[in-house]
Amino acid sequence: MGNKKILNTYAKYVSLNVIAMIGLSCYILADTFFVAAGLGANGLTALNLAIPVYSFINGLGLMIGVGGGTKYAIYKTQRNDRVASEIFTHAVLLGLVCGILILLAGIVSSAEVSRLLGGDEITFGMTNTYLKTLMCFAPAFILNNVLVAFVRNDGEPNLAMTVMLAGRVSNIVLDYVFIFPLKMGIFGAAFATGLAPVISMIVISGYFRKKKNQFHFIRCKIKWAY
């Protein structure tokens, strides 16, 4: 591969990721605006108190997805398809386990987490509702990040960007619908955020239905390192 082709490929992947990140920034801005306009200062405070948990869940998904996707690309380049699919299987299983643990923690101890993050007698109710809803969608957040990373490393950066933007745009639209016309309050804001990765995975499922993916679930022994 010539230097020019490498540069073009690099520029393509970077630019598409930058576009996806701009979409994320627009979503956060819109989410903040709708919560502030519909729920006031208390709602905005609850949202900001919950952001560290949201960032932790997304960061965990990105860590598993980007790390696993990189390993997958290395073995795929070496034409070791068996190990490449093993890495995909391990990444999905690890994401599921982490997501389920966070979901259970949200059901059992979201109140304690809300107080730990600074929820007081005024903001506790909203913070707890937002956090519990958000943590219940942890498996979807993590798995979506894992799938997007593997699709990107499977040679489909355009699809990865489209999937991410589909989730962000749906989140903005649902935020408005749930907070204003349906008047679902802080739960509506959290529910809209939680549905975003679900919608993204629905969009990305077409890639698997058309059998374009070069990675597959396979039966294998659990390994701690490759």
C-alpha positions in Angstrom: 0.0 0.0 0.0 1.5 3.3 -1.1 1.9 6.3 1.2 -0.8 8.2 -0.6 -3.3 5.4 -0.2 -2.4 5.1 3.5 -2.9 8.8 4.0 -6.3 8.8 2.2 -7.4 5.8 4.3 -6.3 7.6 7.5 -8.0 10.8 6.5 -11.2 8.9 5.8 -11.4 7.2 9.1 -10.4 10.3 11.1 -12.9 12.6 9.3 -15.8 10.2 9.8 -14.9 9.8 13.5 -14.8 13.6 13.8 -18.2 13.9 12.2 -19.6 11.3 14.7 -18.0 13.2 17.6 -19.6 16.5 16.4 -22.9 14.6 16.4 -22.3 13.6 20.0 -21.6 17.2 20.9 -24.8 18.4 19.3 -26.7 15.7 21.1 -25.3 16.8 24.5 -26.1 20.4 23.7 -29.7 19.6 22.6 -30.2 17.3 25.6 -29.0 20.0 28.0 -31.3 22.6 26.3 -34.4 20.5 26.4 -33.9 19.4 30.0 -33.3 23.0 31.1 -36.2 24.4 29.1 -38.7 21.6 30.2 -37.5 20.8 33.7 -35.8 23.9 35.0 -32.7 24.3 37.1 -33.4 21.1 39.2 -33.7 19.0 36.1 -30.5 20.4 34.7 -28.7 19.8 38.0 -29.9 16.2 38.1 -28.6 15.7 34.5 -25.2 17.1 35.4 -25.0 14.9 38.5 -25.6 11.8 36.4 -23.1 12.6 33.7 -20.2 10.9 35.4 -22.1 7.6 35.4 -23.0 8.1 31.8 -19.4 8.8 30.9 -18.2 5.8 32.8 -20.7 3.5 31.0 -19.7 4.9 27.6 -16.0 4.8 28.4 -16.3 1.2 29.4 -18.0 0.3 26.2 -15.4 2.3 24.2 -12.5 0.6 26.0 -13.8 -2.9 25.3 -14.9 -2.0 21.7 -11.7 -0.1 20.6 -9.4 -2.6 22.3 -11.2 -5.6 20.9 -11.6 -4.0 17.5 -7.9 -3.3 17.3 -7.0 -6.8 18.2 -9.6 -8.1 15.7 -8.1 -6.0 12.9 -4.6 -7.3 13.7 -5.6 -10.9 13.5 -7.8 -10.3 10.5 -4.9 -8.8 8.6 -2.9 -11.9 9.5 -5.8 -13.9 8.0 -6.3 -15.7 11.3 -10.1 -15.6 11.0 -10.7 -18.0 13.9 -8.9 -15.9 16.5 -10.4 -12.7 15.1 -13.9 -14.1 15.7 -12.8 -15.4 19.1 -11.9 -11.8 20.0 -15.3 -10.5 18.8 -17.0 -13.2 20.9 -15.0 -12.3 24.0 -15.6 -8.6 23.6 -19.4 -9.1 23.3 -19.5 -11.4 26.3 -17.4 -9.0 28.4 -19.6 -6.1 27.4 -22.7 -8.1 28.4 -21.3 -9.1 31.7 -20.3 -5.5 32.5 -23.6 -4.1 31.3 -25.6 -6.5 33.4 -23.6 -5.8 36.5 -24.2 -2.1 36.1 -27.9 -2.7 35.4 -28.2 -4.7 38.6 -26.3 -2.0 40.5 -28.7 0.6 39.2 -31.7 -1.4 40.4 -30.3 -2.1 43.8 -28.2 1.0 44.7 -29.1 3.9 42.4 -30.2 5.9 45.4 -26.8 5.5 47.1 -25.0 6.5 43.9 -27.3 9.5 43.6 -26.4 10.7 47.1 -22.7 10.0 46.5 -22.8 12.2 43.4 -24.3 15.1 45.4 -28.1 14.7 45.1 -29.8 16.5 48.0 -33.4 16.8 49.2 -34.3 19.0 46.2 -32.5 17.1 43.4 -32.4 13.6 44.8 -35.7 12.4 43.2 -34.8 13.5 39.7 -31.2 12.4 40.0 -32.2 8.9 41.2 -34.8 8.5 38.4 -32.3 9.5 35.7 -29.5 7.3 37.1 -31.7 4.2 37.5 -33.1 4.5 34.0 -29.7 5.2 32.5 -28.0 2.3 34.3 -30.8 -0.1 33.2 -29.7 0.6 29.6 -26.0 -0.1 30.4 -25.9 -3.3 28.3 -27.3 -1.4 25.3 -24.7 1.4 25.7 -21.8 -1.0 26.0 -22.8 -3.4 23.3 -23.5 -0.6 20.8 -20.0 0.8 21.3 -18.5 -2.7 20.9 -20.5 -3.3 17.7 -19.7 0.1 16.2 -15.9 -0.4 16.9 -15.9 -3.9 15.2 -17.9 -2.7 12.2 -15.5 0.2 11.8 -12.5 -2.2 11.9 -14.3 -4.5 9.5 -13.8 -1.9 6.8 -17.1 0.0 7.2 -16.3 3.4 8.7 -19.2 5.0 6.8 -21.7 2.6 8.4 -20.1 3.2 11.8 -20.6 6.9 11.5 -24.1 6.5 10.2 -25.1 4.3 13.1 -23.7 6.8 15.6 -25.4 9.7 14.0 -28.7 7.8 13.9 -28.6 7.3 17.6 -27.7 10.9 18.3 -30.5 12.3 16.1 -33.1 9.9 17.5 -32.0 11.0 21.0 -32.6 14.7 20.2 -36.0 14.0 18.6 -37.1 11.7 21.4 -35.9 14.2 24.1 -38.2 16.8 22.7 -41.2 14.4 22.3 -40.9 12.8 25.7 -40.2 16.1 27.7 -42.7 18.4 26.0 -45.7 16.8 24.2 -45.7 13.6 26.4 -44.6 15.4 29.6 -42.6 12.4 30.9 -40.3 14.6 32.9 -36.8 13.5 33.8 -37.7 9.9 33.1 -38.5 10.9 29.5 -35.1 12.5 29.2 -33.3 9.4 30.5 -35.5 7.1 28.5 -34.7 9.0 25.3 -31.0 8.7 26.1 -31.3 5.0 26.8 -33.2 4.3 23.5 -30.5 5.9 21.4 -28.1 2.9 21.5 -31.0 0.5 21.0 -31.9 2.4 17.8 -28.3 2.4 16.7 -28.1 -1.4 17.1 -31.3 -1.8 15.1 -29.7 0.2 12.3 -26.5 -1.8 12.5 -28.4 -5.1 12.5 -28.8 -4.7 8.7 -25.1 -5.3 8.4 -25.5 -8.7 10.0 -28.7 -9.6 8.2 -27.0 -9.0 4.9 -24.1 -11.2 6.1 -21.5 -8.6 5.2 -19.7 -9.0 8.5 -16.4 -10.9 8.6 -16.6 -11.5 12.3 -18.9 -14.1 13.9 -19.9 -15.6 17.2 -18.1 -18.8 17.7 -17.9 -21.4 20.5 -14.5 -21.0 22.3 -12.8 -21.3 25.6 -12.6 -18.2 27.8 -9.1 -16.6 27.4 -7.8 -13.7 29.4 -5.2 -12.6 26.9 -4.3 -13.0 23.2 
